[in-house]
Amino acid sequence: MRTLVEISANKSEDALNIVRSSFSIKDSVFSDGLSDAIDVDFGEGVIETSQFNRPGNDAIDVSGSKVTLRDISIVDAGDKGISAGENSVVEASNISVWNGNIAVASKDKSRVNLNVIKLANAAVGFSSLSEKIRIWPGVYFH
């Protein structure tokens, strides 16, 4: 993977906060942040071929958003690998989540569709509070 953007050792609330915007993030690395690596509020976009290493809280946190995730690696998330809330829709494929508290969480009527996800050493694999998490063929548990 060639790295286009790297954000590391971030000390603010979120390394990147996207609010009411369209976006595309590709070939990026987020490492050693204090809180969430990416926080998307009421946005729409794509995150692909990116790595999230040791975020202090969530690697990817979306609220009221429509987000597509492709070819994502998450290692040692402080809380959740992927968190969807406030009626978000997340389409995710080829996701790896290593270590951490919760690999994927869905709440507040959000929908998370997963296609090929690899998990290892997460305290909780999937958490859903009255929402839907759909797991397509190709889910791996280690």
C-alpha positions as CSV (number, residue, x, y, z in Angstrom):
1,M,0.0,0.0,0.0
2,R,1.3,3.4,-0.9
3,T,0.5,6.0,1.8
4,L,-1.0,9.2,0.6
5,V,-1.8,10.6,4.1
6,E,-0.5,9.7,7.5
7,I,-1.9,11.1,10.7
8,S,-0.1,10.0,13.9
9,A,0.2,10.9,17.6
10,N,-2.8,13.1,17.4
11,K,-3.8,14.7,20.7
12,S,-7.2,16.3,19.8
13,E,-10.7,14.8,20.3
14,D,-10.6,13.0,16.9
15,A,-7.7,12.7,14.4
16,L,-10.2,13.6,11.6
17,N,-13.8,14.8,12.0
18,I,-16.0,15.0,8.9
19,V,-19.2,16.9,9.4
20,R,-22.1,17.2,6.8
21,S,-19.7,16.6,3.9
22,S,-19.0,14.1,1.1
23,F,-15.6,12.5,1.3
24,S,-13.2,10.0,-0.2
25,I,-10.2,8.6,1.9
26,K,-7.7,6.2,0.3
27,D,-4.3,4.8,1.1
28,S,-4.1,6.5,4.5
29,V,-2.7,5.5,7.9
30,F,-4.0,6.7,11.3
31,S,-1.8,5.8,14.2
32,D,-1.6,6.4,18.0
33,G,-4.4,9.0,18.3
34,L,-5.8,10.1,21.6
35,S,-9.5,9.4,20.7
36,D,-11.3,8.3,17.5
37,A,-9.2,8.1,14.3
38,I,-12.1,9.1,12.0
39,D,-15.4,10.5,13.2
40,V,-18.0,11.1,10.5
41,D,-21.2,13.1,11.4
42,F,-24.0,13.2,8.8
43,G,-21.6,12.6,5.9
44,E,-21.4,10.4,2.9
45,G,-18.3,8.8,1.5
46,V,-15.8,6.0,1.1
47,I,-12.8,4.9,3.1
48,E,-10.5,2.4,1.4
49,T,-7.1,0.7,1.5
50,S,-6.4,2.4,4.9
51,Q,-4.9,1.3,8.2
52,F,-5.9,2.2,11.7
53,N,-3.2,1.5,14.3
54,R,-3.8,2.0,18.0
55,P,-6.6,4.6,18.0
56,G,-7.3,5.6,21.6
57,N,-11.0,5.1,21.2
58,D,-12.8,4.0,17.9
59,A,-11.0,3.5,14.6
60,I,-14.1,4.6,12.5
61,D,-17.1,6.2,14.2
62,V,-20.1,7.2,12.0
63,S,-23.3,9.0,13.1
64,G,-26.2,9.7,10.8
65,S,-23.9,8.8,7.8
66,K,-23.7,6.6,4.8
67,V,-20.2,5.2,4.5
68,T,-18.5,2.5,2.4
69,L,-15.5,0.8,3.8
70,R,-13.1,-1.4,1.6
71,D,-9.8,-3.1,2.4
72,I,-9.5,-1.7,6.0
73,S,-7.1,-2.9,8.7
74,I,-7.7,-2.0,12.3
75,V,-5.2,-3.0,15.0
76,D,-5.5,-2.4,18.8
77,A,-8.5,-0.1,18.8
78,G,-9.0,1.4,22.3
79,D,-12.8,0.8,22.1
80,K,-14.5,-0.2,18.8
81,G,-13.1,-1.0,15.4
82,I,-16.2,0.2,13.6
83,S,-19.0,2.1,15.4
84,A,-22.3,3.1,13.6
85,G,-25.0,5.2,15.2
86,E,-27.9,7.5,14.6
87,N,-29.4,5.7,11.6
88,S,-26.2,5.2,9.7
89,V,-25.7,2.8,6.9
90,V,-22.2,1.2,6.6
91,E,-21.3,-1.1,3.7
92,A,-18.0,-2.9,4.6
93,S,-15.9,-5.4,2.7
94,N,-12.5,-7.0,3.3
95,I,-12.1,-5.7,6.9
96,S,-9.5,-6.9,9.4
97,V,-9.9,-6.1,13.1
98,W,-7.1,-7.3,15.5
99,N,-7.4,-6.9,19.2
100,G,-9.5,-4.3,21.0
101,N,-12.7,-4.2,22.9
102,I,-15.6,-4.4,20.3
103,A,-14.9,-5.2,16.6
104,V,-18.1,-3.8,15.2
105,A,-21.0,-2.0,16.9
106,S,-24.3,-0.9,15.6
107,K,-26.9,1.2,17.5
108,D,-29.7,3.8,17.1
109,K,-31.3,2.0,14.1
110,S,-28.1,1.8,12.1
111,R,-27.4,-0.9,9.5
112,V,-24.0,-2.5,9.1
113,N,-23.5,-4.9,6.1
114,L,-20.3,-6.9,6.3
115,N,-18.7,-8.9,3.5
116,V,-15.5,-10.7,4.4
117,I,-14.3,-9.7,7.9
118,K,-11.4,-11.2,9.8
119,L,-11.4,-10.9,13.6
120,A,-8.8,-11.8,16.2
121,N,-8.6,-11.2,19.9
122,A,-11.6,-8.8,20.2
123,A,-13.3,-9.0,23.6
124,V,-16.7,-8.7,21.7
125,G,-17.0,-9.5,18.0
126,F,-20.3,-7.8,17.2
127,S,-22.6,-5.6,19.2
128,S,-26.0,-4.6,18.1
129,L,-28.6,-2.8,20.1
130,S,-32.0,-3.3,18.3
131,E,-30.3,-2.8,14.9
132,K,-29.1,-5.1,12.1
133,I,-25.6,-6.5,11.4
134,R,-25.6,-8.6,8.3
135,I,-22.7,-11.0,7.8
136,W,-22.3,-12.3,4.3
137,P,-20.4,-15.5,3.5
138,G,-16.7,-15.2,4.1
139,V,-16.7,-14.2,7.8
140,Y,-13.6,-15.5,9.6
141,F,-13.2,-15.8,13.4
142,H,-9.7,-16.5,14.8
